[in-house]
Amino acid sequence: MKKEDFLQIFKSGFHKLNLKKAVKVGETDNGQGKKIEVYLGLFEFTPPEQIWMDNAPIDYDFLKSLLKEFDQELSNVIIRQYTRKVLKNSKTLKKTVTKYVFDIVPKNILAFKFYRDTKTMRLVVKGYCLKR
């Protein structure tokens, strides 16, 4: 895979990301006395076809070094929310709505992998949620 091909994924393809799973991994302080929940999100998408034309093995170390060339302008912010309901005898006792934010920038991408058999790419991205 060439440098230009990989850069093309980040510039044009990340609007097609699908969130497969989000997992809360902890909490941190934002420096102003508020707690922030930390999430890991598993995203999947189908990269452009030119990625799969080269049968050479993918050099992940080279691609990780390329991530440092991106700036904030290539950011792709994804916001999702979920509703948690506590039920008892078919009645809702408590309902909370939580919104979490994933900013797809290199510093938040913890891991990525290409899957040739399904022609997809998966990313693990760190995200945040302001605790209420």
mmCIF file of the C-alpha atoms, coordinates in Angstrom:
data_MODEL
# 
_entry.id   MODEL 
# 
loop_
_atom_site.group_PDB 
_atom_site.id 
_atom_site.type_symbol 
_atom_site.label_atom_id 
_atom_site.label_alt_id 
_atom_site.label_comp_id 
_atom_site.label_asym_id 
_atom_site.label_entity_id 
_atom_site.label_seq_id 
_atom_site.pdbx_PDB_ins_code 
_atom_site.Cartn_x 
_atom_site.Cartn_y 
_atom_site.Cartn_z 
_atom_site.occupancy 
_atom_site.B_iso_or_equiv 
_atom_site.pdbx_formal_charge 
_atom_site.auth_seq_id 
_atom_site.auth_comp_id 
_atom_site.auth_asym_id 
_atom_site.auth_atom_id 
_atom_site.pdbx_PDB_model_num 
ATOM 1   C CA . MET A 1 1   ? 0.000   0.000   0.000  1.00 0.00 ? 1   MET A CA 1 
ATOM 2   C CA . LYS A 1 2   ? 1.330   3.408   -0.970 1.00 0.00 ? 2   LYS A CA 1 
ATOM 3   C CA . LYS A 1 3   ? 1.380   6.525   1.166  1.00 0.00 ? 3   LYS A CA 1 
ATOM 4   C CA . GLU A 1 4   ? -1.113  8.261   -1.133 1.00 0.00 ? 4   GLU A CA 1 
ATOM 5   C CA . ASP A 1 5   ? -3.579  5.364   -0.877 1.00 0.00 ? 5   ASP A CA 1 
ATOM 6   C CA . PHE A 1 6   ? -3.522  5.451   2.909  1.00 0.00 ? 6   PHE A CA 1 
ATOM 7   C CA . LEU A 1 7   ? -3.889  9.236   2.995  1.00 0.00 ? 7   LEU A CA 1 
ATOM 8   C CA . GLN A 1 8   ? -6.857  8.931   0.651  1.00 0.00 ? 8   GLN A CA 1 
ATOM 9   C CA . ILE A 1 9   ? -8.637  6.703   3.175  1.00 0.00 ? 9   ILE A CA 1 
ATOM 10  C CA . PHE A 1 10  ? -8.424  9.390   5.843  1.00 0.00 ? 10  PHE A CA 1 
ATOM 11  C CA . LYS A 1 11  ? -9.287  12.276  3.540  1.00 0.00 ? 11  LYS A CA 1 
ATOM 12  C CA . SER A 1 12  ? -12.310 10.837  1.785  1.00 0.00 ? 12  SER A CA 1 
ATOM 13  C CA . GLY A 1 13  ? -13.422 7.561   3.316  1.00 0.00 ? 13  GLY A CA 1 
ATOM 14  C CA . PHE A 1 14  ? -13.989 8.101   7.011  1.00 0.00 ? 14  PHE A CA 1 
ATOM 15  C CA . HIS A 1 15  ? -17.444 9.595   6.574  1.00 0.00 ? 15  HIS A CA 1 
ATOM 16  C CA . LYS A 1 16  ? -18.532 5.980   5.970  1.00 0.00 ? 16  LYS A CA 1 
ATOM 17  C CA . LEU A 1 17  ? -17.522 4.726   9.420  1.00 0.00 ? 17  LEU A CA 1 
ATOM 18  C CA . ASN A 1 18  ? -19.983 2.427   11.182 1.00 0.00 ? 18  ASN A CA 1 
ATOM 19  C CA . LEU A 1 19  ? -19.877 2.136   14.950 1.00 0.00 ? 19  LEU A CA 1 
ATOM 20  C CA . LYS A 1 20  ? -20.039 -1.563  15.816 1.00 0.00 ? 20  LYS A CA 1 
ATOM 21  C CA . LYS A 1 21  ? -19.454 -1.415  19.553 1.00 0.00 ? 21  LYS A CA 1 
ATOM 22  C CA . ALA A 1 22  ? -18.684 1.061   22.346 1.00 0.00 ? 22  ALA A CA 1 
ATOM 23  C CA . VAL A 1 23  ? -17.306 0.039   25.725 1.00 0.00 ? 23  VAL A CA 1 
ATOM 24  C CA . LYS A 1 24  ? -16.761 2.231   28.782 1.00 0.00 ? 24  LYS A CA 1 
ATOM 25  C CA . VAL A 1 25  ? -13.215 1.691   30.045 1.00 0.00 ? 25  VAL A CA 1 
ATOM 26  C CA . GLY A 1 26  ? -12.919 4.233   32.843 1.00 0.00 ? 26  GLY A CA 1 
ATOM 27  C CA . GLU A 1 27  ? -13.197 7.801   34.040 1.00 0.00 ? 27  GLU A CA 1 
ATOM 28  C CA . THR A 1 28  ? -10.903 10.805  34.133 1.00 0.00 ? 28  THR A CA 1 
ATOM 29  C CA . ASP A 1 29  ? -11.032 14.397  35.361 1.00 0.00 ? 29  ASP A CA 1 
ATOM 30  C CA . ASN A 1 30  ? -11.237 17.234  32.831 1.00 0.00 ? 30  ASN A CA 1 
ATOM 31  C CA . GLY A 1 31  ? -9.266  19.647  35.039 1.00 0.00 ? 31  GLY A CA 1 
ATOM 32  C CA . GLN A 1 32  ? -12.341 21.696  35.969 1.00 0.00 ? 32  GLN A CA 1 
ATOM 33  C CA . GLY A 1 33  ? -13.748 19.320  38.545 1.00 0.00 ? 33  GLY A CA 1 
ATOM 34  C CA . LYS A 1 34  ? -16.005 17.365  36.175 1.00 0.00 ? 34  LYS A CA 1 
ATOM 35  C CA . LYS A 1 35  ? -15.716 13.667  35.535 1.00 0.00 ? 35  LYS A CA 1 
ATOM 36  C CA . ILE A 1 36  ? -15.409 12.416  31.970 1.00 0.00 ? 36  ILE A CA 1 
ATOM 37  C CA . GLU A 1 37  ? -16.155 8.823   31.020 1.00 0.00 ? 37  GLU A CA 1 
ATOM 38  C CA . VAL A 1 38  ? -13.676 7.245   28.608 1.00 0.00 ? 38  VAL A CA 1 
ATOM 39  C CA . TYR A 1 39  ? -14.972 4.908   25.889 1.00 0.00 ? 39  TYR A CA 1 
ATOM 40  C CA . LEU A 1 40  ? -13.393 2.700   23.257 1.00 0.00 ? 40  LEU A CA 1 
ATOM 41  C CA . GLY A 1 41  ? -15.297 2.455   20.011 1.00 0.00 ? 41  GLY A CA 1 
ATOM 42  C CA . LEU A 1 42  ? -14.920 -0.239  17.380 1.00 0.00 ? 42  LEU A CA 1 
ATOM 43  C CA . PHE A 1 43  ? -15.544 1.217   13.926 1.00 0.00 ? 43  PHE A CA 1 
ATOM 44  C CA . GLU A 1 44  ? -15.672 -0.585  10.602 1.00 0.00 ? 44  GLU A CA 1 
ATOM 45  C CA . PHE A 1 45  ? -15.758 0.640   7.034  1.00 0.00 ? 45  PHE A CA 1 
ATOM 46  C CA . THR A 1 46  ? -15.001 -0.429  3.505  1.00 0.00 ? 46  THR A CA 1 
ATOM 47  C CA . PRO A 1 47  ? -11.954 1.390   2.101  1.00 0.00 ? 47  PRO A CA 1 
ATOM 48  C CA . PRO A 1 48  ? -11.569 2.239   -1.598 1.00 0.00 ? 48  PRO A CA 1 
ATOM 49  C CA . GLU A 1 49  ? -10.877 -0.675  -3.968 1.00 0.00 ? 49  GLU A CA 1 
ATOM 50  C CA . GLN A 1 50  ? -7.317  0.442   -4.805 1.00 0.00 ? 50  GLN A CA 1 
ATOM 51  C CA . ILE A 1 51  ? -6.257  -0.682  -1.317 1.00 0.00 ? 51  ILE A CA 1 
ATOM 52  C CA . TRP A 1 52  ? -6.895  -4.320  -2.219 1.00 0.00 ? 52  TRP A CA 1 
ATOM 53  C CA . MET A 1 53  ? -5.208  -4.268  -5.659 1.00 0.00 ? 53  MET A CA 1 
ATOM 54  C CA . ASP A 1 54  ? -1.750  -4.739  -4.143 1.00 0.00 ? 54  ASP A CA 1 
ATOM 55  C CA . ASN A 1 55  ? -1.290  -8.271  -2.745 1.00 0.00 ? 55  ASN A CA 1 
ATOM 56  C CA . ALA A 1 56  ? 1.800   -7.344  -0.729 1.00 0.00 ? 56  ALA A CA 1 
ATOM 57  C CA . PRO A 1 57  ? 1.531   -7.663  3.055  1.00 0.00 ? 57  PRO A CA 1 
ATOM 58  C CA . ILE A 1 58  ? 0.409   -4.500  4.824  1.00 0.00 ? 58  ILE A CA 1 
ATOM 59  C CA . ASP A 1 59  ? 3.198   -2.725  6.720  1.00 0.00 ? 59  ASP A CA 1 
ATOM 60  C CA . TYR A 1 60  ? 1.381   -1.522  9.841  1.00 0.00 ? 60  TYR A CA 1 
ATOM 61  C CA . ASP A 1 61  ? 4.466   0.203   11.315 1.00 0.00 ? 61  ASP A CA 1 
ATOM 62  C CA . PHE A 1 62  ? 4.766   2.331   8.185  1.00 0.00 ? 62  PHE A CA 1 
ATOM 63  C CA . LEU A 1 63  ? 1.063   3.205   8.309  1.00 0.00 ? 63  LEU A CA 1 
ATOM 64  C CA . LYS A 1 64  ? 1.252   4.150   11.990 1.00 0.00 ? 64  LYS A CA 1 
ATOM 65  C CA . SER A 1 65  ? 4.088   6.536   11.170 1.00 0.00 ? 65  SER A CA 1 
ATOM 66  C CA . LEU A 1 66  ? 1.904   8.121   8.469  1.00 0.00 ? 66  LEU A CA 1 
ATOM 67  C CA . LEU A 1 67  ? -0.814  8.875   11.008 1.00 0.00 ? 67  LEU A CA 1 
ATOM 68  C CA . LYS A 1 68  ? 1.433   11.545  12.519 1.00 0.00 ? 68  LYS A CA 1 
ATOM 69  C CA . GLU A 1 69  ? 1.192   13.541  9.280  1.00 0.00 ? 69  GLU A CA 1 
ATOM 70  C CA . PHE A 1 70  ? -2.494  14.273  9.760  1.00 0.00 ? 70  PHE A CA 1 
ATOM 71  C CA . ASP A 1 71  ? -3.759  17.405  11.423 1.00 0.00 ? 71  ASP A CA 1 
ATOM 72  C CA . GLN A 1 72  ? -6.958  18.496  13.139 1.00 0.00 ? 72  GLN A CA 1 
ATOM 73  C CA . GLU A 1 73  ? -8.493  19.629  9.841  1.00 0.00 ? 73  GLU A CA 1 
ATOM 74  C CA . LEU A 1 74  ? -8.971  15.985  8.863  1.00 0.00 ? 74  LEU A CA 1 
ATOM 75  C CA . SER A 1 75  ? -10.955 15.350  12.009 1.00 0.00 ? 75  SER A CA 1 
ATOM 76  C CA . ASN A 1 76  ? -14.210 13.412  11.763 1.00 0.00 ? 76  ASN A CA 1 
ATOM 77  C CA . VAL A 1 77  ? -16.342 13.823  14.883 1.00 0.00 ? 77  VAL A CA 1 
ATOM 78  C CA . ILE A 1 78  ? -18.932 11.101  15.446 1.00 0.00 ? 78  ILE A CA 1 
ATOM 79  C CA . ILE A 1 79  ? -21.549 11.530  18.159 1.00 0.00 ? 79  ILE A CA 1 
ATOM 80  C CA . ARG A 1 80  ? -23.728 8.647   19.302 1.00 0.00 ? 80  ARG A CA 1 
ATOM 81  C CA . GLN A 1 81  ? -26.179 8.306   22.127 1.00 0.00 ? 81  GLN A CA 1 
ATOM 82  C CA . TYR A 1 82  ? -27.794 5.451   23.931 1.00 0.00 ? 82  TYR A CA 1 
ATOM 83  C CA . THR A 1 83  ? -30.641 5.179   26.414 1.00 0.00 ? 83  THR A CA 1 
ATOM 84  C CA . ARG A 1 84  ? -30.318 3.013   29.479 1.00 0.00 ? 84  ARG A CA 1 
ATOM 85  C CA . LYS A 1 85  ? -33.557 1.953   31.115 1.00 0.00 ? 85  LYS A CA 1 
ATOM 86  C CA . VAL A 1 86  ? -34.010 0.282   34.478 1.00 0.00 ? 86  VAL A CA 1 
ATOM 87  C CA . LEU A 1 87  ? -37.180 -1.819  34.402 1.00 0.00 ? 87  LEU A CA 1 
ATOM 88  C CA . LYS A 1 88  ? -39.077 -3.498  37.200 1.00 0.00 ? 88  LYS A CA 1 
ATOM 89  C CA . ASN A 1 89  ? -42.305 -5.417  36.570 1.00 0.00 ? 89  ASN A CA 1 
ATOM 90  C CA . SER A 1 90  ? -42.512 -3.951  33.049 1.00 0.00 ? 90  SER A CA 1 
ATOM 91  C CA . LYS A 1 91  ? -42.358 -0.380  34.380 1.00 0.00 ? 91  LYS A CA 1 
ATOM 92  C CA . THR A 1 92  ? -39.518 2.024   33.762 1.00 0.00 ? 92  THR A CA 1 
ATOM 93  C CA . LEU A 1 93  ? -37.949 3.059   37.063 1.00 0.00 ? 93  LEU A CA 1 
ATOM 94  C CA . LYS A 1 94  ? -35.074 5.077   35.668 1.00 0.00 ? 94  LYS A CA 1 
ATOM 95  C CA . LYS A 1 95  ? -34.082 6.277   32.220 1.00 0.00 ? 95  LYS A CA 1 
ATOM 96  C CA . THR A 1 96  ? -30.756 7.918   31.370 1.00 0.00 ? 96  THR A CA 1 
ATOM 97  C CA . VAL A 1 97  ? -29.572 9.176   27.995 1.00 0.00 ? 97  VAL A CA 1 
ATOM 98  C CA . THR A 1 98  ? -25.824 9.229   27.427 1.00 0.00 ? 98  THR A CA 1 
ATOM 99  C CA . LYS A 1 99  ? -24.030 10.892  24.533 1.00 0.00 ? 99  LYS A CA 1 
ATOM 100 C CA . TYR A 1 100 ? -20.470 9.979   23.710 1.00 0.00 ? 100 TYR A CA 1 
ATOM 101 C CA . VAL A 1 101 ? -18.157 11.614  21.207 1.00 0.00 ? 101 VAL A CA 1 
ATOM 102 C CA . PHE A 1 102 ? -15.475 9.997   19.064 1.00 0.00 ? 102 PHE A CA 1 
ATOM 103 C CA . ASP A 1 103 ? -13.069 12.381  17.354 1.00 0.00 ? 103 ASP A CA 1 
ATOM 104 C CA . ILE A 1 104 ? -11.348 10.416  14.599 1.00 0.00 ? 104 ILE A CA 1 
ATOM 105 C CA . VAL A 1 105 ? -7.885  11.987  14.719 1.00 0.00 ? 105 VAL A CA 1 
ATOM 106 C CA . PRO A 1 106 ? -4.562  10.131  14.867 1.00 0.00 ? 106 PRO A CA 1 
ATOM 107 C CA . LYS A 1 107 ? -4.020  10.669  18.598 1.00 0.00 ? 107 LYS A CA 1 
ATOM 108 C CA . ASN A 1 108 ? -7.350  8.948   19.354 1.00 0.00 ? 108 ASN A CA 1 
ATOM 109 C CA . ILE A 1 109 ? -6.848  5.965   17.019 1.00 0.00 ? 109 ILE A CA 1 
ATOM 110 C CA . LEU A 1 110 ? -5.439  3.208   19.210 1.00 0.00 ? 110 LEU A CA 1 
ATOM 111 C CA . ALA A 1 111 ? -5.376  0.373   16.673 1.00 0.00 ? 111 ALA A CA 1 
ATOM 112 C CA . PHE A 1 112 ? -6.459  -0.484  13.160 1.00 0.00 ? 112 PHE A CA 1 
ATOM 113 C CA . LYS A 1 113 ? -6.431  -3.563  10.978 1.00 0.00 ? 113 LYS A CA 1 
ATOM 114 C CA . PHE A 1 114 ? -7.281  -4.473  7.398  1.00 0.00 ? 114 PHE A CA 1 
ATOM 115 C CA . TYR A 1 115 ? -9.249  -7.631  6.618  1.00 0.00 ? 115 TYR A CA 1 
ATOM 116 C CA . ARG A 1 116 ? -8.702  -8.889  3.074  1.00 0.00 ? 116 ARG A CA 1 
ATOM 117 C CA . ASP A 1 117 ? -11.362 -11.610 3.242  1.00 0.00 ? 117 ASP A CA 1 
ATOM 118 C CA . THR A 1 118 ? -14.182 -9.128  3.949  1.00 0.00 ? 118 THR A CA 1 
ATOM 119 C CA . LYS A 1 119 ? -12.412 -6.118  2.345  1.00 0.00 ? 119 LYS A CA 1 
ATOM 120 C CA . THR A 1 120 ? -12.964 -4.008  5.438  1.00 0.00 ? 120 THR A CA 1 
ATOM 121 C CA . MET A 1 121 ? -10.890 -1.994  7.874  1.00 0.00 ? 121 MET A CA 1 
ATOM 122 C CA . ARG A 1 122 ? -11.522 -1.850  11.613 1.00 0.00 ? 122 ARG A CA 1 
ATOM 123 C CA . LEU A 1 123 ? -10.420 0.904   13.968 1.00 0.00 ? 123 LEU A CA 1 
ATOM 124 C CA . VAL A 1 124 ? -10.375 1.198   17.728 1.00 0.00 ? 124 VAL A CA 1 
ATOM 125 C CA . VAL A 1 125 ? -10.885 4.832   18.716 1.00 0.00 ? 125 VAL A CA 1 
ATOM 126 C CA . LYS A 1 126 ? -10.869 6.523   22.114 1.00 0.00 ? 126 LYS A CA 1 
ATOM 127 C CA . GLY A 1 127 ? -13.949 8.622   22.876 1.00 0.00 ? 127 GLY A CA 1 
ATOM 128 C CA . TYR A 1 128 ? -15.397 10.628  25.743 1.00 0.00 ? 128 TYR A CA 1 
ATOM 129 C CA . CYS A 1 129 ? -18.651 11.372  27.527 1.00 0.00 ? 129 CYS A CA 1 
ATOM 130 C CA . LEU A 1 130 ? -19.270 14.158  30.027 1.00 0.00 ? 130 LEU A CA 1 
ATOM 131 C CA . LYS A 1 131 ? -20.697 12.554  33.129 1.00 0.00 ? 131 LYS A CA 1 
ATOM 132 C CA . ARG A 1 132 ? -23.846 14.191  34.454 1.00 0.00 ? 132 ARG A CA 1 
# 
